[in-house]
Amino acid sequence: MATDSFLLPVSDIIKETSEAHSIVFELPEDVRHAFQPKPGQFLTVAVPSDRDGLAARCYSLSSAPGDPLTVTVKRTVDGYASNWICDNLQPGDTLRVLPPSGIFTPANIDADFLLFAGGSGVTPIISIARTALREGTGRIVVFYANRDERSVIFAEEWARLAAEHPDRLQVVHWLESVQGLPTGEQLKAFAADRLTYDAFVCGPAPFMKATIAALKELEFPRARRHQEKFASLGGNPFGDVAPVEEAEAEVVEPAEAVDGVTKQPVTLEIELDGTTTTYDDWDPGTPMLEFLEAKGVQAPYSCREGECSACAFRLLEGEVKMVRNDVLEQEDLDDGIRLGCQSLPTTDTVRGTYS
């Protein structure tokens, strides 16, 4: 059983820069229950494609919970989906969308936040900032790096938010055309006095790598250091929308193909949306996501291919082996993060949480 996708009308399109457009969706009353996002999450969108039938892409929400549901899309060189959206999508059109997913979200909205954004990586960052300013009590410091002044997404919005919250929000714009690329030492200097803050980092891979390295050198605690990761989706998470030319799928029997997987039924205790449920019949050859879906649980997912982090959960007890992992790094694994769509049990008991 797959999580339902929804056909959402586009109510507005806002041109943020020459390369970035915000897509505002209308939420009919009968689908609102499925779209209760957390700040920093993303939507998986089906973009029509003459070549493949559809292109599934993940776009971060720039809106805060309670605001009109909005993603912001920046063109990428040779990026079919982003260019199609910016060139063709109009108010009144519809797009097929999966419910919000992702773990790039604050655990405590009252925390002090140190937010690093590069280019279009500002999208989930402004979602977190908007939410924290509205609902939280902490201080927020933003380091936003761009190529030049024309590339700054949400420039007027950042200025407005800073003017409305002068005691809580500080936004520092770093322009490559003026200051060059930020160095590790400059990033360290920016973060050095804020080691008690919760840090969130999103942007191009080199920017994130440099920023995370700077935070590590400052011995910034892993529990308060968050990095967003995306990969282009190769599969089709929209089970009811078949590609025009669908390649024959390779059939894998996980119980035989993956070493170390237990052969006996496993006990799974999983927490989702504040509710903990225990099952005693997890078939060790079935990935955790598929097992939960068979039980009627709407566990989060997007690509089902191990290419994104939408299905990520935190392992609390026991162990699993992932058939495929194209997104989690060693520090994520050390922190107990696993991909539900790829996880097979290797112990008789597994405990985990999606929180």
Disulfide bonds with the S-S distance in Angstrom:
none
